[in-house]
Amino acid sequence: MTGRERVLRALNFEPTDRVPMDIWVLPAARLAHGEAFAQLQKRYEDRIDIMSFVGPFDHGFTPEYYTVGTFTDPWGSVWRNLQPGVVGEVKQPVFADYEAMRGYVSPKAEFLRQWEQHKPALEQQLREARKTGKFLIGGWVSVFERLQFLRGTEDLYCDIALEEPELFGLIELVMDYLRAYVDAWAQMDVDAIPFGDDWGTQISLLISPVTWVKLFQPLYQELFDRIHAAGKKVFFHSDGYIFDLYPHFIEMGVDAINSQLWCMGVEKVAEQFAGKITFWGEISRQNTLPNGTPEDVKASARKMMQLLRVNGGGLIGQSEMNRDVPLANVQAFYEAWDEEETK
């Protein structure tokens, strides 16, 4: 069974020979562990079933996002980074004052120019990746976070609460760009296009679920529909307590959700949603991975397999590795998903 077959069967709640696996490695982890981390990745390379690709304007494509110092992104917002290997923060949003939107030209045309420039190399990367038999993911779509980067988090929350008229112009500016971005990736030979918007605190959503449904669900639905119409899957990442959003993700047709299961309670999530959406990880990167033992890592995986797998599918073993994860726990992650558990 190839990695792609494994992931597709998991998405369809069909039995697999083992849990398909995915790993996210921040540059900071490689900087912290050096060659030892590289050797570990090489040793377990065949265990990983998913490969992710980036293109113009994506964080992994632009090294400045991970470099100490300041950086002006293609939209005009200024970022500041204090440590190498992780993404910094926007300190000067381009629309701190909505007056700046007058005459503003989005970077859509520049994205499309760079896309055409880099497209042949990206197509070649994907052709080579297809030979591995892995499931291929391309790009990274952010709606809510892009709005924060452009407006500033505090001001954006106020705009949402007050339903400021200018907010809707900002949303359309972002959506016009994202339509072009999604359509570009949808033409590529990838299996899925991922979204990344953090919607939760440790204990609740960042905004009212009613407001989320009214304001943001239609935006996501439009983009999801474009992706599904192209025959691709939709994968969604969201940090924090997003329990109230699962029903909407299921309704909208999200194929796989990456979320912080452990801050919501794996049992609670499984009771309501196992078998309704595929869980794309994760073992806790707040507690277990940095602070637990290798056995703790494996115990977390066993619990997830026991509670979240349905008919042998519905789960992708995934975790993110940062500089604070000991190498022994990274190795435990690679070895944790062999045990067969079905619900």
Disulfide bonds with the S-S distance in Angstrom:
none
